[in-house]
Amino acid sequence: MKIFNKLSWFSAAVVLSGLLGSACESTEPSPGTLPGEEAPGEVEPFAVAADCAPGNSAALQDLGDDLPDGTGTSVSTMSILNVGGTGAYQRVTNMLPGVWGQSCPSNACQKATTNVSGALAPFNEEMTVNFRGPMELYDIAVYRPDATAWKRTSSWNRCGSTNLTFFNNLGGTGSGEWTLCGGNSQSYASADAKTAVAAPTRFTGTLGNRVEMNILSDQACVGTGDASECGFYRGVTRHGWAGAKLFAIRARMPRYTGPITEYYDDVPAIWMLNARVVRTAQYGCNCRGMGSPGGCGELDVAEVLHGGHPMHATSTIYSFEGATGSGPNYFMRPVKESATFIVLFDASGKVQMLRLKADAFNFGDTVANATVSEWLARKGVTMSLP
């Protein structure tokens, strides 16, 4: 997560080449661009999907996946073992708004202990998925298991969405709230996620440099205060996704070609948080905290870090048990050709993350149990919480 200390383990560089495939529209780099670079100005579409329902994406023109430059350790599978445990974190129960002209009181961020236990705890609790640009998103789907298959419960592509709401952290204008002591709450995101708007709005697919957003379902939280279905929250929110779950995300992370003047220029990321974090203040009073240990939980799925390796998308997990990460290993940043990231929270206590070719998954209504079992069996980099 973006204000949290990161484990500086990551090395090597890659040069990526290839192309992008889109569910509703695709862009092809202009001739003459160097590998890993984006063409200046406009790019021409080469395919438009006639039917953009999940599972009916436009055919991809495959010019070859992004290739590493031979340094570092690029992987397609990362496994995290012993994810859950028995322990506790500090949930937020109330936030005092503060009074103009006065300092915020020491009890402005009020917390209480939440005890948890289980093979996935605390990642069995409701979660949200966060994104930071530059990024082009094409498909998002969330699946939950039942007896016969994993069934899709939420989805989005550039032509429509089901049971999914887009947010950002700009509360106080349009929707949400801003307070002296709490800062910005969560807010409904505009179509490009750059501003807050009054009502839920479908994201168009392009996330600009440094722009952040997160997703939850469209299921309202009943009740208020700490006793509500979603616990204490400010501004606007929805339910997240709890229990065992599978996230599928097709995206690319183009290079930002403007001047690098800010810490978060050209560092796209996909990460997941306990939904309680964004319901209070993602960058303030929350149950996550900073660094390690990680309180109520965070999983960095594919995060490009500020520094010398802009082609490496690394992974780190944080909870009340501590933190561990992918070390020198990384997913290749998908610059020109989109990739599909699979993140599977299995009831056994394992998190499995895969980087697949863009067309290796169809974002359909179900995922067969046999497919999930095959994904879980894949070997790659292994991490483990204590």
C-alpha positions in Angstrom: 0.0 0.0 0.0 1.2 3.4 -0.9 2.2 5.0 2.4 3.5 1.8 3.9 7.1 0.9 4.1 8.2 -1.6 1.5 10.8 -4.4 1.8 13.5 -3.3 -0.6 14.3 -6.7 -2.0 13.8 -6.2 -5.7 16.5 -6.3 -8.4 17.1 -6.5 -12.2 15.3 -4.9 -15.1 13.3 -6.1 -18.0 12.5 -4.7 -21.4 9.0 -5.6 -22.4 7.5 -5.8 -25.9 4.3 -7.1 -27.4 0.9 -5.8 -27.6 -2.4 -5.1 -25.9 -5.6 -7.0 -26.2 -8.9 -5.4 -25.1 -12.3 -6.7 -24.3 -14.0 -3.7 -25.9 -11.2 -1.8 -27.6 -7.5 -2.3 -28.2 -4.6 -0.1 -29.0 -1.4 -0.9 -30.9 1.8 1.1 -30.4 2.8 3.3 -33.3 5.7 2.1 -35.5 9.1 3.3 -34.3 8.5 3.0 -30.6 11.2 1.3 -28.6 10.5 -1.8 -26.5 8.9 -0.9 -23.2 8.0 2.6 -24.4 4.6 4.1 -25.2 4.1 5.9 -28.4 3.5 9.7 -28.0 0.1 11.0 -28.8 -2.8 9.0 -30.0 -2.8 5.3 -30.8 -4.9 3.6 -33.4 -7.4 0.9 -32.4 -7.0 -2.5 -34.2 -10.0 -4.4 -32.7 -13.4 -3.5 -31.3 -15.4 -6.2 -29.6 -19.0 -6.7 -30.9 -20.0 -8.4 -27.7 -18.2 -7.4 -24.5 -20.1 -9.5 -22.0 -17.6 -11.4 -19.7 -16.4 -14.4 -21.6 -17.0 -12.8 -25.0 -13.9 -10.6 -25.4 -12.6 -9.5 -28.7 -10.0 -11.8 -30.3 -6.5 -10.9 -29.3 -3.8 -10.3 -32.0 -0.9 -12.1 -30.4 2.5 -10.6 -31.4 4.3 -12.4 -28.5 4.4 -11.8 -24.8 6.6 -9.3 -23.1 10.2 -10.7 -22.8 12.7 -10.2 -20.0 16.2 -8.9 -20.7 17.8 -11.9 -19.1 18.5 -10.4 -15.7 16.6 -11.0 -12.4 14.1 -13.7 -11.8 10.9 -13.3 -13.7 8.1 -15.8 -12.6 4.6 -16.6 -13.5 3.5 -18.2 -10.2 3.8 -17.0 -6.6 2.5 -19.0 -3.7 2.0 -17.8 -0.1 1.6 -20.5 2.6 0.4 -20.3 6.2 -1.6 -17.2 5.3 -3.9 -17.4 8.3 -3.5 -17.7 12.0 -4.8 -16.8 15.4 -4.2 -13.2 16.6 -5.7 -9.8 16.7 -5.7 -6.4 15.1 -7.1 -3.0 16.0 -10.2 -2.0 14.2 -11.4 1.5 14.0 -14.7 2.1 16.0 -15.1 5.9 15.6 -13.3 8.9 14.2 -13.7 12.4 15.7 -13.9 15.1 13.0 -12.0 17.7 14.9 -12.7 21.4 15.5 -11.3 24.3 13.3 -8.6 26.2 15.2 -7.9 23.3 17.6 -5.4 20.5 17.5 -6.9 17.0 16.9 -7.4 15.2 20.2 -5.3 12.2 21.0 -8.4 10.0 20.8 -9.5 11.2 17.4 -8.8 7.7 15.9 -10.6 5.3 18.2 -9.9 1.6 18.1 -10.8 -1.7 19.7 -9.3 -5.2 19.5 -10.7 -7.6 16.9 -9.7 -11.3 17.6 -9.4 -13.5 14.5 -8.6 -17.1 13.9 -8.7 -19.3 10.8 -6.7 -20.7 7.9 -7.1 -17.4 5.9 -7.5 -14.9 8.8 -7.6 -12.0 8.4 -7.8 -12.4 4.6 -11.1 -14.3 5.0 -12.7 -10.9 5.9 -14.2 -8.6 3.3 -11.5 -7.3 0.9 -11.2 -4.5 -1.7 -9.0 -4.4 -4.7 -6.9 -1.3 -5.4 -5.3 0.0 -8.6 -2.8 2.7 -9.4 -2.0 4.0 -12.8 -0.6 4.2 -15.4 -2.8 1.3 -16.2 -5.2 0.0 -18.8 -7.9 -2.3 -17.4 -10.0 -4.6 -19.6 -11.6 -7.3 -17.5 -12.3 -7.8 -13.8 -14.1 -10.7 -12.3 -14.6 -12.1 -8.7 -15.6 -15.7 -8.1 -16.7 -17.6 -5.0 -16.7 -21.4 -4.6 -19.6 -23.7 -4.4 -20.0 -27.5 -4.6 -19.6 -27.8 -8.4 -17.6 -24.8 -9.5 -16.4 -21.3 -8.7 -19.2 -18.9 -9.7 -18.8 -15.3 -10.8 -20.3 -12.8 -8.4 -19.0 -9.5 -9.7 -17.6 -8.4 -13.0 -16.6 -5.5 -15.2 -15.3 -4.8 -18.6 -15.3 -1.8 -20.9 -18.9 -2.4 -22.0 -20.6 -3.1 -18.7 -20.4 -4.2 -15.1 -22.3 -6.3 -12.6 -22.3 -6.0 -8.8 -19.2 -3.8 -8.7 -18.7 -0.2 -7.5 -15.7 2.1 -8.2 -14.3 4.3 -5.4 -11.3 6.7 -4.8 -10.0 8.6 -1.8 -11.3 12.1 -2.5 -14.2 12.3 -0.1 -15.6 15.8 0.6 -16.4 16.8 -3.0 -19.1 15.0 -4.9 -19.5 12.3 -2.3 -18.0 11.1 1.0 -16.6 13.5 3.5 -13.5 15.4 4.6 -12.8 16.2 8.2 -10.0 18.1 10.0 -8.8 15.0 11.9 -9.8 12.3 9.5 -9.0 13.8 6.1 -10.6 12.4 3.0 -13.0 9.4 3.2 -13.7 7.0 0.4 -15.8 8.5 -2.4 -17.5 7.4 -5.6 -15.0 7.7 -8.5 -15.6 9.5 -11.7 -15.4 7.5 -15.0 -11.6 8.2 -15.2 -11.2 7.9 -11.4 -9.6 11.4 -11.2 -12.4 13.1 -9.2 -15.2 12.3 -6.8 -18.8 12.2 -8.1 -22.2 12.1 -6.4 -23.2 8.5 -7.5 -21.6 5.3 -8.5 -20.2 5.6 -12.0 -18.8 2.9 -14.3 -15.0 3.2 -14.9 -14.0 3.6 -18.6 -10.8 1.5 -18.4 -7.9 4.0 -18.5 -6.2 4.9 -15.2 -3.8 7.8 -15.5 -0.4 8.2 -14.0 -0.6 8.3 -10.1 -4.4 8.0 -10.2 -5.7 5.5 -7.7 -9.1 3.7 -7.3 -10.5 0.7 -5.6 -13.5 -1.6 -6.1 -16.2 -3.1 -3.9 -19.4 -4.9 -4.7 -22.7 -2.9 -5.1 -24.2 -4.4 -1.9 -25.1 -1.7 0.6 -23.9 -1.9 4.2 -26.8 -2.0 6.6 -26.6 -0.2 10.0 -24.3 2.5 11.4 -21.4 2.8 13.7 -19.2 -0.1 14.8 -22.2 -2.4 14.9 -23.1 -2.1 11.2 -22.6 -5.0 8.8 -19.4 -3.4 7.6 -18.2 -2.0 10.9 -17.6 1.7 11.4 -17.3 3.7 8.1 -17.2 7.3 6.9 -18.6 8.7 3.7 -19.8 6.0 1.2 -19.0 2.3 1.1 -20.3 -1.1 0.0 -19.6 -4.7 1.0 -16.4 -6.3 -0.1 -15.7 -10.0 -0.8 -15.2 -12.4 2.1 -14.2 -16.0 2.6 -12.5 -18.0 -0.1 -12.4 -16.0 -3.3 -10.8 -15.7 -6.7 -10.0 -12.5 -8.5 -9.2 -12.3 -12.2 -7.8 -9.0 -13.6 -6.7 -8.4 -17.2 -4.6 -5.3 -17.5 -1.5 -3.7 -18.9 0.8 -1.2 -17.2 2.1 1.2 -19.9 5.2 3.3 -19.3 4.6 6.9 -18.3 6.7 9.0 -20.7 6.4 12.4 -19.0 8.9 13.8 -16.6 9.4 11.9 -13.3 8.8 14.5 -10.7 6.7 12.7 -8.1 7.5 9.6 -6.0 4.5 7.7 -7.6 5.2 8.6 -11.2 5.4 5.4 -13.4 4.8 3.0 -10.5 1.5 1.2 -11.3 0.2 -1.3 -8.8 -2.5 -3.8 -8.1 -3.0 -4.5 -4.4 -5.7 -5.8 -2.0 -6.7 -4.5 1.4 -9.1 -5.5 4.2 -12.2 -3.5 3.3 -12.2 -1.9 6.7 -9.1 0.1 5.6 -10.8 2.1 2.9 -14.0 2.6 5.0 -12.2 4.8 7.4 -9.1 6.4 5.9 -6.8 4.5 3.5 -4.0 6.9 4.2 -4.7 7.7 7.8 -6.7 6.2 10.7 -7.3 2.5 9.8 -6.8 -1.1 10.9 -3.8 -1.7 8.7 -1.1 0.6 10.1 2.3 1.0 8.5 5.0 -1.5 7.6 5.1 -4.8 9.4 3.2 -6.2 11.2 0.3 -5.4 8.9 -2.8 -5.5 11.2 -6.0 -6.4 9.3 -4.2 -7.3 6.1 -2.8 -6.2 2.8 -1.6 -8.1 -0.3 0.5 -6.4 -2.9 -0.2 -8.5 -6.0 1.8 -6.7 -8.7 3.5 -3.5 -7.6 6.1 -1.5 -9.4 8.3 0.2 -6.8 10.0 3.6 -7.0 13.6 3.0 -7.9 15.8 1.5 -10.5 13.6 -1.4 -11.8 10.5 0.0 -13.4 9.7 -3.2 -15.2 9.5 -5.4 -12.1 6.0 -5.9 -10.5 6.7 -7.4 -7.0 4.5 -8.9 -4.3 4.3 -8.6 -0.6 1.8 -9.7 2.1 1.2 -8.1 5.4 -0.9 -9.1 8.4 -0.8 -9.2 12.2 1.6 -12.1 11.8 4.2 -10.0 10.0 5.2 -9.6 6.4 7.0 -11.5 3.6 7.6 -10.8 0.0 8.8 -12.0 -3.3 12.4 -10.9 -2.8 14.3 -10.6 -6.1 11.5 -12.4 -7.9 8.8 -10.5 -9.8 6.0 -10.6 -12.3 7.0 -9.0 -15.6 5.3 -5.6 -15.9 2.9 -6.0 -18.9 3.7 -2.9 -20.9 2.4 -3.5 -24.4 0.5 -6.7 -24.2 -2.0 -7.1 -21.4 -1.7 -9.9 -18.9 -4.3 -11.7 -16.8 -3.5 -11.8 -13.0 -5.2 -14.6 -11.0 -5.3 -14.1 -7.2 -6.8 -17.1 -5.4 -7.5 -17.1 -1.7 -8.0 -20.8 -0.9 -9.8 -22.1 2.2 -6.7 -24.2 3.0 -4.8 -21.1 3.9 -2.9 -20.7 0.7 -2.8 -17.6 -1.6 -1.9 -18.5 -5.2 -1.0 -15.7 -7.7 -0.6 -16.3 -11.4 0.4 -14.1 -14.3 -1.2 -15.6 -17.4 -1.2 -14.7 -21.1 -4.0 -12.3 -21.8 -6.1 -14.8 -23.6 -5.5 -17.7 -21.2 -8.7 -17.0 -19.2 -12.2 -16.1 -20.6 -13.8 -14.4 -17.6 -16.8 -16.6 -18.0 -19.6 -17.4 -15.6 -17.8 -20.1 -13.8 -14.3 -21.5 -13.2 -14.2 -25.3 -13.0 -13.0 -26.9 -9.8 -10.5 -28.8 -11.8 -9.0 -25.6 -13.2 -8.7 -24.1 -9.7 -7.0 -27.3 -8.5 -4.5 -27.1 -11.4 -3.8 -23.5 -10.6 -3.2 -24.4 -7.0 -0.8 -27.1 -7.9 1.5 -24.9 -10.0 5.0 -24.3 -8.7 6.9 -21.1 -8.6 8.2 -18.7 -5.9 7.0 -19.8 -2.4 6.6 -17.4 0.5 5.3 -18.1 3.9 4.0 -16.1 6.9 5.1 -17.3 10.3 
